[in-house]
């Protein structure tokens, strides 16, 4: 049973930084994508960033140049470094893991609030 546990959310002022972490357990395969979605109240869940096993990355246009995704394959952990945060980045951030045979697994979500 794959489980994802997120940490690192919180309240930060505009222009500040946060680092999210997501640790996966119960993995029995080696090739998978991990990443982050976010969902603000009243909005759909949108992709923020993703990273493949070999380090290929993909970012939403709204976060390019401000957010950096990375992963530690030995620890089955993905990170999201968020800099220059804006109020519009406020959302619940969900970690996900995609394996081609079984689809997406999701974390429970962590709240990020950017406000002065």
C-alpha positions as CSV (number, residue, x, y, z in Angstrom):
1,X,0.0,0.0,0.0
2,X,1.6,3.2,-1.2
3,X,1.3,6.1,1.3
4,X,2.4,9.7,0.9
5,X,3.1,11.9,3.9
6,X,3.5,15.7,3.3
7,X,5.1,18.3,5.5
8,X,6.3,21.9,5.4
9,X,3.1,23.9,4.8
10,X,2.2,27.0,6.8
11,X,1.7,30.7,6.8
12,X,4.3,33.0,5.1
13,X,4.4,36.6,4.1
14,X,4.4,37.7,0.5
15,X,8.0,37.3,-0.9
16,X,8.8,34.6,1.6
17,X,9.8,31.0,1.1
18,X,8.6,27.6,2.1
19,X,9.8,24.1,1.4
20,X,7.4,21.2,1.1
21,X,8.4,17.6,1.5
22,X,6.6,14.4,0.6
23,X,7.8,11.0,1.7
24,X,6.5,7.9,0.0
25,X,6.3,4.4,1.6
26,X,5.2,1.0,0.5
27,X,6.7,1.4,-3.0
28,X,7.6,-1.8,-4.8
29,X,8.6,-0.3,-8.2
30,X,11.4,1.9,-9.3
31,X,10.2,4.1,-12.1
32,X,7.6,6.6,-11.2
33,X,6.8,10.3,-11.4
34,X,6.3,12.5,-8.3
35,X,5.0,16.0,-8.0
36,X,2.6,18.5,-6.6
37,X,-0.8,19.8,-7.4
38,X,-2.6,22.6,-5.6
39,X,-6.2,23.6,-5.1
40,X,-7.5,26.9,-3.9
41,X,-11.1,27.3,-2.7
42,X,-13.6,27.2,-5.6
43,X,-10.9,26.2,-8.1
44,X,-9.9,22.9,-9.7
45,X,-6.8,21.0,-8.7
46,X,-4.0,22.1,-10.9
47,X,-0.5,20.7,-11.5
48,X,2.3,22.8,-10.0
49,X,5.4,20.7,-10.7
50,X,6.4,17.2,-11.5
51,X,9.7,15.3,-11.6
52,X,10.5,11.9,-13.2
53,X,12.8,9.2,-11.8
54,X,15.6,10.4,-14.1
55,X,15.1,14.1,-13.0
56,X,13.1,15.5,-15.9
57,X,10.9,18.3,-14.6
58,X,7.7,20.1,-15.6
59,X,6.3,23.3,-14.1
60,X,3.2,25.4,-14.3
61,X,3.8,28.7,-16.0
62,X,2.7,30.5,-13.0
63,X,5.5,29.1,-10.8
64,X,8.4,28.9,-13.3
65,X,11.5,30.7,-11.9
66,X,10.1,30.8,-8.4
67,X,9.5,27.1,-7.5
68,X,12.0,24.2,-7.7
69,X,11.1,20.6,-7.5
70,X,13.7,17.9,-6.6
71,X,13.7,14.4,-5.4
72,X,15.8,11.9,-3.5
73,X,15.2,8.5,-5.0
74,X,17.0,6.7,-2.1
75,X,14.5,8.2,0.3
76,X,11.5,8.1,-2.1
77,X,11.0,11.7,-1.2
78,X,10.1,14.7,-3.3
79,X,10.6,18.4,-2.4
80,X,9.1,21.7,-3.5
81,X,11.2,24.8,-2.8
82,X,8.9,27.8,-3.1
83,X,10.5,31.2,-3.3
84,X,9.0,34.7,-3.9
85,X,5.6,33.5,-2.8
86,X,2.6,35.5,-3.8
87,X,-0.9,35.6,-2.2
88,X,-2.2,33.7,-5.3
89,X,0.0,30.8,-4.3
90,X,-2.3,30.2,-1.4
91,X,-3.9,26.8,-1.7
92,X,-3.8,23.2,-0.4
93,X,-0.8,21.5,-1.9
94,X,-1.2,17.8,-2.7
95,X,1.7,15.5,-3.3
96,X,1.2,12.8,-5.8
97,X,3.0,9.7,-7.2
98,X,2.2,8.3,-10.6
99,X,3.0,4.7,-11.6
100,X,2.0,3.7,-15.1
101,X,0.4,0.4,-14.0
102,X,-1.8,1.8,-11.2
103,X,-2.2,5.5,-11.8
104,X,-2.0,8.3,-9.2
105,X,-1.6,8.1,-5.4
106,X,-2.2,11.2,-3.3
107,X,-1.1,12.7,-0.1
108,X,-3.5,14.2,2.4
109,X,-2.7,17.8,1.5
110,X,-0.9,20.6,3.3
111,X,-2.1,24.2,3.5
112,X,0.1,27.0,2.2
113,X,-1.1,30.5,3.1
114,X,0.6,33.6,1.7
115,X,-0.6,36.7,3.5
116,X,0.7,39.7,5.3
